Amino acid sequence: MKLKTHKSTAKKVKVTKGKKKKFLTKHAGQDHFNARETGKVSRRKRRSQDLSKSDVKNIKRLIPYS
């Protein structure tokens, strides 16, 4: 029986190609209230971040065919 993909997780996580697959997500807190943040923090949040190893284990179960 085929496993179902958790669609909301699949939309929020980007999986890189290659032998060593990385799981990337966006930083939290970029929608509004950004005027109070420093420029350094704003620039840092524009980049994607790697998920921790403990999170990757759960994500692999939710996105089986990635």
GULOGU-184761 format. One record per residue: residue number from 1; x, y, z of N, C-alpha, C in turn. Coordinates in nm, 3 decimals, padded with zeros to 5 digits. Example, Ala and Ser with C-alpha at 12.3 -4.5 7.8 and 13.67 -1.06 7.14 Angstrom:
<rs>
     k       n_x       n_y       n_z      ca_x      ca_y      ca_z       c_x       c_y       c_z
     1    01.319   -00.569    00.780    01.230   -00.450    00.780    01.320   -00.330    00.780
     2    01.285   -00.225    00.708    01.367   -00.106    00.714    01.290    00.003    00.787
</rs>
This chain:
<rs>
     k       n_x       n_y       n_z      ca_x      ca_y      ca_z       c_x       c_y       c_z
     1    00.084   -00.118    00.000    00.000    00.000    00.000    00.089    00.125    00.000
     2    00.050    00.223   -00.080    00.127    00.346   -00.087    00.104    00.432    00.037
     3    00.208    00.504    00.078    00.197    00.594    00.191    00.148    00.730    00.144
     4    00.072    00.798    00.227    00.022    00.930    00.191    00.121    01.037    00.236
     5    00.136    01.139    00.152    00.222    01.252    00.183    00.144    01.356    00.262
     6    00.205    01.409    00.367    00.144    01.516    00.446    00.163    01.645    00.368
     7    00.056    01.693    00.303    00.066    01.800    00.204    00.112    01.933    00.263
     8    00.066    01.968    00.383    00.107    02.098    00.439    00.256    02.098    00.470
     9    00.309    01.984    00.514    00.452    01.975    00.540    00.530    01.981    00.410
    10    00.480    01.916    00.306    00.548    01.915    00.177    00.559    02.055    00.119
    11    00.461    02.141    00.148    00.463    02.278    00.097    00.559    02.367    00.176
    12    00.582    02.335    00.303    00.665    02.419    00.388    00.812    02.381    00.389
    13    00.844    02.259    00.343    00.981    02.210    00.348    01.031    02.187    00.207
    14    01.151    02.240    00.179    01.214    02.217    00.049    01.323    02.113    00.068
    15    01.325    02.012   -00.019    01.425    01.905   -00.011    01.522    01.924   -00.127
    16    01.652    01.933   -00.095    01.752    01.951   -00.199    01.781    01.819   -00.268
    17    01.835    01.827   -00.389    01.869    01.707   -00.464    02.011    01.664   -00.431
    18    02.044    01.543   -00.468    02.180    01.494   -00.447    02.184    01.380   -00.347
    19    02.306    01.335   -00.320    02.322    01.223   -00.226    02.283    01.263   -00.085
    20    02.332    01.379   -00.042    02.300    01.426    00.092    02.183    01.524    00.083
    21    02.063    01.475    00.111    01.944    01.559    00.101    01.935    01.650    00.222
    22    01.916    01.780    00.195    01.897    01.876    00.303    01.750    01.915    00.305
    23    01.699    01.941    00.423    01.562    01.986    00.439    01.566    02.131    00.484
    24    01.511    02.221    00.402    01.518    02.364    00.427    01.380    02.421    00.454
    25    01.372    02.515    00.548    01.248    02.587    00.577    01.278    02.736    00.587
    26    01.173    02.817    00.587    01.190    02.961    00.604    01.193    02.994    00.752
    27    01.256    03.105    00.786    01.258    03.151    00.924    01.119    03.199    00.964
    28    01.086    03.184    01.089    00.957    03.228    01.140    00.958    03.378    01.166
    29    00.840    03.439    01.165    00.826    03.579    01.205    00.865    03.679    01.099
    30    00.827    03.657    00.974    00.859    03.752    00.868    00.735    03.818    00.808
    31    00.617    03.794    00.863    00.496    03.847    00.802    00.473    03.995    00.835
    32    00.481    04.030    00.962    00.457    04.169    01.001    00.533    04.198    01.129
    33    00.527    04.324    01.174    00.603    04.374    01.290    00.753    04.364    01.265
    34    00.796    04.396    01.143    00.938    04.387    01.111    01.011    04.519    01.126
    35    00.938    04.629    01.148    01.003    04.759    01.159    01.089    04.767    01.284
    36    01.053    04.694    01.388    01.129    04.701    01.513    01.257    04.618    01.508
    37    01.269    04.529    01.410    01.387    04.443    01.402    01.504    04.519    01.340
    38    01.622    04.478    01.376    01.741    04.538    01.315    01.754    04.486    01.172
    39    01.831    04.557    01.092    01.851    04.515    00.954    01.920    04.381    00.945
    40    02.009    04.355    01.040    02.082    04.228    01.041    01.986    04.110    01.058
    41    01.889    04.125    01.147    01.792    04.018    01.172    01.703    03.999    01.049
    42    01.659    04.110    00.988    01.572    04.101    00.870    01.642    04.029    00.756
    43    01.768    04.062    00.732    01.844    03.996    00.626    01.864    03.849    00.656
    44    01.887    03.817    00.781    01.910    03.678    00.821    01.784    03.593    00.799
    45    01.668    03.652    00.823    01.542    03.578    00.808    01.503    03.555    00.663
    46    01.563    03.627    00.570    01.532    03.605    00.428    01.586    03.473    00.378
    47    01.692    03.425    00.439    01.755    03.301    00.396    01.683    03.180    00.454
    48    01.697    03.067    00.386    01.640    02.943    00.436    01.729    02.886    00.545
    49    01.670    02.807    00.633    01.748    02.745    00.740    01.737    02.593    00.731
    50    01.844    02.525    00.769    01.843    02.379    00.774    01.763    02.332    00.894
    51    01.694    02.221    00.878    01.624    02.162    00.991    01.723    02.081    01.074
    52    01.695    02.070    01.203    01.782    01.991    01.291    01.762    01.842    01.262
    53    01.857    01.762    01.306    01.851    01.618    01.279    01.728    01.554    01.342
    54    01.689    01.602    01.459    01.571    01.545    01.526    01.443    01.576    01.448
    55    01.437    01.695    01.385    01.320    01.729    01.304    01.319    01.652    01.172
    56    01.436    01.630    01.115    01.445    01.561    00.986    01.387    01.421    00.996
    57    01.409    01.355    01.107    01.357    01.220    01.127    01.205    01.219    01.115
    58    01.138    01.317    01.175    00.992    01.325    01.167    00.945    01.368    01.029
    59    01.017    01.459    00.966    00.979    01.509    00.834    00.987    01.397    00.730
    60    01.088    01.312    00.740    01.102    01.201    00.644    00.982    01.108    00.651
    61    00.923    01.094    00.768    00.805    01.010    00.782    00.683    01.076    00.718
    62    00.676    01.210    00.724    00.562    01.282    00.669    00.572    01.299    00.517
    63    00.695    01.304    00.464    00.716    01.317    00.319    00.792    01.193    00.272
    64    00.724    01.080    00.253    00.794    00.955    00.228    00.867    00.945    00.094
    65    00.818    01.010   -00.011    00.876    00.992   -00.144    00.961    01.110   -00.188
    66    01.028    01.176   -00.094    01.110    01.291   -00.130    01.256    01.251   -00.140
</rs>
